[in-house]
Amino acid sequence: MPGGIFLLWLIVTEFKLVEPRLVPSIGSVAEALWELFRTGVRVDFSTNLGLAIGLSISRVFRGFLLGNILGFLFGSALGLSPRAERLFLPLFHAVRQVPFVGWIPLIIIWCGTGEGGRITFITLGAFTPMALNTHAGIVGVPKQYLELGQVYRLSLWQLYSRIVLPSALPSILTGVVLSFNMSWILLIAAEIMISTQVGLGALISDAREIFYMDVVFAGVFLIVIITLSLNYLIETAQRKLLLRFKKEGTRGGY
């Protein structure tokens, strides 16, 4: 798929099927990226690229971690308590129908246009898939597993830590991956719509305003590479963690 996109891009720019100022060539994007890395300047456009990358990654991870913690706790509460599920799950499903960008005006009013607003917006995006997948994983634990725990007279904590959590782990880890991807999507929206002067989203927005499309494409390329790299690390850790739980399950029993 990525190869096909690059081939299409090459054909479009090589045969000038689209105006070059709208879709720059791969060579001009690579040149813009190199100039920004080397000097931070592309013609009369300047930025601190290292700082922009560092701040964007920092914002993603802060919102991602906070959203995952809150989502895990909320999803666990819904999954473990039928009463909480009856009270809050319908409301949660109703609220999450609102597009994430629809919350931006309220977030700006409540949290301001500083880092707090941006982190809150990313946290909101990370929270939703984590809460949904944690809840789904817990309610999907087979009843015979729970009955087996009762036969062994496990305490509530032992039942949760030895049976519920390991059984729900695949779904929870899927929520981690989904929330990480959502965090990156909302990062760009946050840096563009909740104004900031530094960040990859700000770089793309500033370059777009002065029609430096090679810089815009360079910023998008950077985001794709960083996201794919970090996503690979998370999915690798996910596979290793699942494998470890399976090995411990086959060794330990109860």
Number of C-alpha atoms within 10 A of each C-alpha: 6 7 8 9 10 12 11 12 15 16 13 17 18 14 8 13 10 12 10 14 11 12 17 23 21 17 12 15 20 16 16 24 23 15 16 21 15 11 12 17 17 19 10 6 14 15 19 15 21 13 13 18 19 13 15 20 19 13 23 24 18 16 27 26 19 18 29 27 16 18 27 24 17 20 27 23 19 24 24 15 12 12 12 13 18 11 12 14 18 10 11 14 12 10 10 12 8 10 9 14 13 9 12 21 13 11 18 18 10 12 17 14 18 12 16 15 21 29 25 22 26 31 29 24 27 32 29 24 25 31 29 23 26 31 26 19 25 25 19 14 17 12 10 9 14 16 12 14 20 13 9 11 11 16 11 11 10 14 19 18 12 16 21 24 18 19 19 20 19 18 19 26 22 18 26 28 19 18 29 28 20 21 29 25 16 24 27 24 20 26 24 20 18 21 16 16 14 19 26 28 27 24 27 22 20 20 19 15 10 9 13 20 22 27 27 24 23 23 24 16 15 15 20 12 11 14 17 13 11 14 16 13 11 16 15 11 13 18 12 12 15 15 12 11 14 12 11 11 14 8 9 7 7 11
